[in-house]
Amino acid sequence: MGGKLVAGIQSMMGGEVTAITEEVIKARNEAMSRAMEQAESLGANAVIGMDFETSEVFEMVVLISATGTAVIAEPEQRAPPPP
């Protein structure tokens, strides 16, 4: 609730609302970590095509989800140079 008050004051003065920006960044990083942990539990070692979606619930809660494709990434096998 206090964060909303500070954000309201900052938004009236213009510019970035740092209180909200910091929380969104933390939530995005947590969503990304959870997606990577879930990929690892499936045997993958990477997530490609990561996409983030935000939605607001009850005007006070912002949900952030991260989705992507879990893959097993391997180094590229290069062909030997021609003789």
Secondary structure, DSSP 8 states (H G I E B T S, - for coil): -HHHHHHHHHHHH-S--HHHHHHHHHHHHHHHHHHHHHHHHTT-SEEEEEEEEEEEETTTEEEEEEEEEEE------------
